[in-house]
């Protein structure tokens, strides 16, 4: 893999995506606490819709970075070894942490080891770890994606590239529309592994997130053309974004008041729905344009801060669910009786600060890369050889 110029806006996108994930999980907790009111639900809905871009942007970044960096010969063994050390090892260690907290891991029990291994494989050790299981599928299948996408793009005339992406996007929407039928069909067929992959574990099946990866792949292969499209197409995707933002906000808020009282529920905007997918694709464009503009205007200090925000984003993603647990203690001590939406925002801020503090500290330890996903230790340089 040849050394290429960094795509500066990627670091900001990573950091923003992590912040959006932490916000969503704080909202999920506080939407069901005692004392939550309709006005809290409205604020949470607005913040949730603004933060929904997190997972699609993470997947988009993966596709963009892989296709941008690996445009030459691919050594699959070296490629997967890097993913194992950078992604999988921290995931395994943090999975053990979450399993130990929730299940009280007994190292002498083979039954518990088997349970942990199964939950590790399915991403069930904590509510946020499903994403790592899903993204690893893209890493494992990257040579296949790379071969197919590159051949199609190279065979098609330049003027048809946009049309190909549109057709691919429409096919993705059709897939999501028929997802319940696919699930019912495979449930009836009861095929080992395949049936649960499209039913119980459909939310971590790479097939249902593929378009965001393909969009990232196109951006990574032709970054300048992508930036041009982001800048010139703003009128279209911004209009789509705000129209659907308003629609989903109204729909959610209108559903909160039920015959049994106030019930704040956000299931209607889960990721695997066709119309929400249109909103999410538009949000990828919107947040990318923001990151692009901010990066161009940022000074050296701001760019360094942005780089650090992205550098530790994977580690903070793994750790934030644990840190969020601790914020509930702060909430009980300091914020009891406050407005629920304000308590949610305070927990979010404390969670982010604790997550970054923990991961930065871990990254400076000898085996920090295994726990933080990145090492901040300076690499030792060999002394110059004598002439």
C-alpha positions in Angstrom: 0.0 0.0 0.0 1.6 3.3 -1.1 1.6 6.3 1.2 -1.0 8.8 0.1 -2.1 12.2 1.3 -4.4 12.1 4.2 -8.1 13.0 3.8 -8.2 15.6 6.5 -12.0 15.7 6.9 -12.1 12.0 7.7 -10.8 12.7 11.3 -13.5 15.2 12.0 -16.1 12.8 10.6 -14.9 10.0 12.9 -15.0 12.2 15.9 -18.5 13.6 15.0 -19.8 10.1 14.4 -18.6 9.0 17.9 -20.2 12.0 19.5 -23.5 11.2 17.7 -23.4 7.6 18.9 -22.9 8.7 22.5 -25.7 11.1 22.2 -28.1 8.4 20.8 -27.3 6.1 23.7 -27.8 8.8 26.3 -31.1 9.6 24.7 -32.1 5.9 24.8 -31.5 5.8 28.6 -33.2 9.1 29.6 -36.2 8.6 27.3 -37.6 6.0 29.8 -36.6 7.5 33.2 -39.2 8.6 35.7 -40.3 12.2 35.3 -39.7 12.5 31.6 -42.1 14.9 30.0 -43.4 15.7 26.5 -41.0 18.7 26.2 -38.1 16.4 27.0 -39.3 14.0 24.3 -39.3 16.9 21.8 -35.8 17.9 22.6 -34.6 14.3 22.5 -36.3 13.7 19.2 -34.5 16.8 17.6 -31.2 15.7 19.0 -31.7 12.1 17.9 -32.6 13.0 14.3 -29.5 15.2 14.2 -27.4 12.3 15.4 -28.8 9.5 13.3 -25.9 9.9 10.8 -23.5 8.1 13.1 -23.6 4.5 11.9 -24.0 5.3 8.1 -21.0 7.7 8.4 -18.8 5.2 10.2 -19.6 2.7 7.4 -19.1 5.3 4.7 -15.7 6.2 6.2 -14.6 2.5 6.2 -15.4 2.2 2.5 -13.8 5.5 1.6 -10.6 4.9 3.5 -10.2 1.3 2.3 -10.7 2.1 -1.4 -8.6 5.3 -1.1 -5.6 3.6 0.5 -5.7 0.1 -1.2 -5.7 1.0 -4.8 -2.7 -1.1 -5.6 -1.8 -4.8 -5.0 -3.6 -6.1 -1.9 -1.8 -8.5 0.4 -4.8 -10.0 2.2 -2.9 -11.6 5.0 -1.2 -8.3 5.9 -4.5 -6.5 5.5 -6.3 -8.8 7.9 -3.5 -8.9 10.4 -3.7 -5.1 10.7 -7.5 -5.3 11.2 -7.0 -8.0 13.8 -4.6 -5.9 15.9 -6.3 -2.6 15.4 -10.0 -3.6 15.5 -10.5 -7.1 16.7 -8.2 -7.4 19.7 -9.6 -4.2 21.4 -13.1 -5.6 20.7 -12.3 -8.9 22.3 -10.8 -7.3 25.4 -13.7 -4.9 25.8 -16.2 -7.7 25.2 -14.6 -9.5 28.1 -15.0 -6.4 30.3 -18.7 -5.9 29.5 -19.4 -9.7 29.9 -17.6 -9.6 33.3 -19.7 -6.7 34.4 -23.0 -8.1 33.3 -22.5 -11.8 33.8 -19.8 -12.0 36.5 -17.3 -14.0 34.4 -16.0 -17.1 36.2 -12.7 -18.1 34.5 -13.1 -21.7 35.8 -16.5 -22.3 34.2 -16.4 -23.7 30.7 -20.1 -23.0 30.3 -19.5 -19.3 30.8 -16.5 -19.3 28.5 -18.8 -20.8 25.8 -21.5 -18.2 26.5 -19.0 -15.4 26.3 -17.6 -16.8 23.0 -21.1 -16.9 21.5 -21.8 -13.4 22.6 -18.5 -12.3 21.3 -19.3 -13.8 17.9 -22.7 -12.1 17.8 -21.8 -8.8 19.4 -24.2 -9.3 22.3 -21.8 -8.6 25.2 -23.0 -4.9 25.1 -25.7 -3.1 23.2 -23.2 -1.1 21.1 -20.8 -3.9 20.0 -23.0 -5.2 17.2 -21.4 -2.6 15.0 -17.9 -4.2 15.3 -19.4 -7.6 14.2 -21.0 -5.9 11.3 -18.0 -3.9 10.1 -15.7 -6.9 10.4 -17.7 -8.6 7.6 -16.8 -5.7 5.3 -13.1 -6.2 6.2 -13.3 -10.0 5.6 -15.0 -9.5 2.2 -13.1 -6.4 1.1 -11.2 -8.2 -1.7 -14.5 -9.3 -3.2 -16.0 -5.8 -2.9 -12.8 -4.3 -4.3 -12.8 -6.6 -7.3 -16.4 -6.1 -8.2 -16.7 -2.4 -7.6 -13.4 -1.6 -9.4 -14.4 -3.7 -12.5 -17.8 -2.1 -12.7 -16.5 1.4 -12.3 -13.7 0.9 -14.8 -16.1 -0.7 -17.4 -18.7 2.0 -17.2 -18.3 5.4 -18.8 -17.7 8.3 -16.4 -21.0 9.9 -17.3 -22.8 6.8 -16.0 -21.2 6.6 -12.6 -23.8 8.7 -10.9 -26.5 6.7 -12.5 -25.0 3.5 -11.3 -24.9 4.8 -7.7 -28.5 5.8 -8.0 -29.6 2.4 -9.3 -27.6 0.8 -6.5 -29.3 3.0 -4.0 -32.7 2.1 -5.4 -31.9 -1.6 -5.2 -30.9 -1.0 -1.6 -34.2 0.5 -0.8 -36.0 -2.4 -2.4 -34.0 -4.8 -0.3 -35.0 -2.9 2.9 -38.6 -2.9 1.8 -38.7 -6.6 1.4 -36.6 -7.3 4.5 -39.6 -8.6 6.5 -40.5 -10.9 3.7 -37.0 -12.2 3.4 -37.0 -12.8 7.2 -40.3 -14.7 7.0 -39.1 -16.8 4.1 -35.9 -17.8 5.8 -37.7 -18.5 9.1 -39.9 -20.9 7.3 -36.9 -22.5 5.5 -35.0 -22.8 8.8 -31.5 -22.9 7.3 -28.7 -23.2 9.9 -26.6 -19.9 10.2 -28.4 -18.3 7.2 -31.8 -18.0 8.9 -30.6 -16.3 12.1 -28.2 -14.1 10.0 -31.3 -12.6 8.3 -33.7 -12.7 11.3 -32.4 -12.5 14.9 -29.1 -10.9 13.7 -30.4 -8.9 10.8 -29.3 -5.7 12.5 -25.7 -6.7 12.2 -25.9 -8.3 8.7 -23.6 -6.4 6.3 -26.0 -6.9 3.5 -28.4 -4.4 5.0 -25.7 -1.7 5.4 -24.0 -2.3 2.1 -25.0 0.9 0.2 -23.2 3.2 2.7 -20.0 1.1 2.1 -20.4 1.3 -1.7 -21.0 5.1 -1.4 -17.8 5.4 0.6 -16.0 3.2 -2.0 -16.9 5.5 -4.8 -15.8 8.5 -2.7 -12.5 6.8 -1.9 -11.7 5.8 -5.5 -12.4 9.3 -6.8 -12.2 11.8 -3.8 -12.0 14.9 -5.9 -15.1 14.0 -7.9 -16.9 13.1 -4.7 -16.1 16.5 -3.1 -17.3 18.2 -6.3 -20.6 16.3 -6.1 -21.0 17.2 -2.4 -20.5 20.9 -3.1 -22.6 21.0 -6.2 -25.5 18.8 -5.1 -26.2 20.7 -1.9 -29.6 22.0 -3.0 -31.0 18.5 -3.6 -29.7 16.5 -0.6 -30.1 19.4 1.9 -33.8 19.7 0.8 -34.3 15.9 1.2 -32.6 16.0 4.6 -34.7 18.8 6.1 -38.0 17.6 4.7 -37.4 14.1 6.1 -36.0 15.6 9.4 -39.2 17.5 9.8 -41.4 14.5 8.8 -39.8 12.0 11.2 -39.7 14.6 14.1 -43.4 15.3 13.7 -44.2 11.6 13.4 -42.3 10.6 16.5 -43.6 13.4 18.7 -47.1 12.7 17.6 -46.8 9.1 18.7 -45.6 9.8 22.2 -49.0 10.5 23.7 -50.9 7.2 23.9 -54.0 6.0 25.6 -51.8 4.7 28.4 -50.0 8.0 28.9 -46.7 9.3 27.7 -44.6 6.7 25.9 -41.4 8.0 24.3 -40.3 5.4 21.8 -38.0 5.8 18.8 -38.4 2.4 17.1 -40.1 4.0 14.1 -36.7 5.5 13.0 -34.7 2.3 13.3 -31.9 2.0 10.7 -33.3 -0.8 8.5 -36.3 1.1 7.0 -36.5 2.4 3.4 -37.5 6.0 4.1 -35.2 6.4 7.0 -32.4 5.0 4.7 -33.1 7.9 2.3 -32.8 10.3 5.2 -29.5 8.7 6.3 -28.0 8.9 2.9 -28.8 12.6 2.7 -27.4 13.0 6.2 -24.1 11.5 5.0 -23.8 14.2 2.4 -24.9 17.0 4.8 -22.3 16.0 7.5 -19.6 15.5 4.9 -20.1 18.9 3.5 -20.0 20.4 7.0 -16.7 18.5 7.7 -15.2 19.6 4.4 -16.0 23.3 5.0 -14.9 23.2 8.6 -11.6 21.5 7.7 -10.8 24.1 5.0 -11.4 27.0 7.4 -9.7 25.4 10.5 -6.3 26.7 11.6 -3.4 24.5 12.8 -4.7 24.1 16.4 -8.2 23.3 15.3 -6.9 20.7 12.8 -4.8 19.1 15.6 -7.8 19.0 17.9 -9.9 17.5 15.0 -7.2 14.9 14.4 -7.1 13.8 18.0 -10.9 13.7 18.1 -10.8 11.1 15.2 -7.7 9.3 16.4 -9.2 8.0 19.6 -12.8 7.6 18.2 -12.7 3.7 18.0 -11.4 3.3 21.6 -13.9 5.8 22.9 -16.7 4.0 21.0 -15.7 0.7 22.7 -15.5 2.4 26.2 -18.4 4.8 26.1 -21.1 2.4 27.2 -19.1 1.7 30.4 -18.5 5.4 31.0 -22.2 6.1 30.4 -23.0 3.8 33.3 -20.8 5.9 35.6 -22.5 9.1 34.5 -25.8 7.7 36.0 -24.1 7.9 39.4 -23.1 11.5 38.8 -26.7 12.1 37.7 -28.1 10.7 40.9 -25.6 12.7 43.1 -25.7 16.1 41.3 -28.6 16.4 38.9 -31.5 14.7 40.6 -34.6 16.9 40.2 -33.3 18.7 37.2 -35.1 18.7 33.8 -34.6 15.3 32.2 -33.3 16.7 28.9 -30.7 18.7 30.8 -29.7 15.6 32.8 -29.3 13.7 29.6 -27.1 16.4 28.1 -24.9 16.5 31.3 -24.5 12.7 31.2 -23.6 12.9 27.5 -20.9 15.5 28.2 -19.5 13.6 31.2 -19.5 10.3 29.2 -17.6 11.9 26.3 -15.0 13.4 28.6 -14.5 10.3 30.6 -14.3 8.1 27.5 -11.6 10.3 25.9 -9.7 10.6 29.2 -9.7 6.8 29.7 -8.7 6.0 26.1 -5.9 8.6 26.0 -4.4 7.3 29.2 -4.7 3.7 28.0 -3.0 4.6 24.7 0.1 5.7 26.5 0.5 2.3 28.2 2.8 -0.4 26.7 -0.1 -2.5 25.4 -2.3 0.5 24.8 -3.1 -0.4 21.3 -4.8 -3.5 22.4 -7.2 -1.7 24.7 -7.5 1.8 23.1 -7.2 0.7 19.4 -4.3 3.1 19.0 -0.9 3.7 20.6 0.3 7.2 21.6 3.8 6.0 22.4 6.5 7.2 20.2 8.0 4.6 18.0 11.6 3.7 18.8 14.0 4.7 16.0 17.1 2.7 15.3 20.4 4.6 15.7 22.1 5.5 12.5 24.7 3.0 11.4 28.3 4.0 11.4 29.9 4.8 8.1 
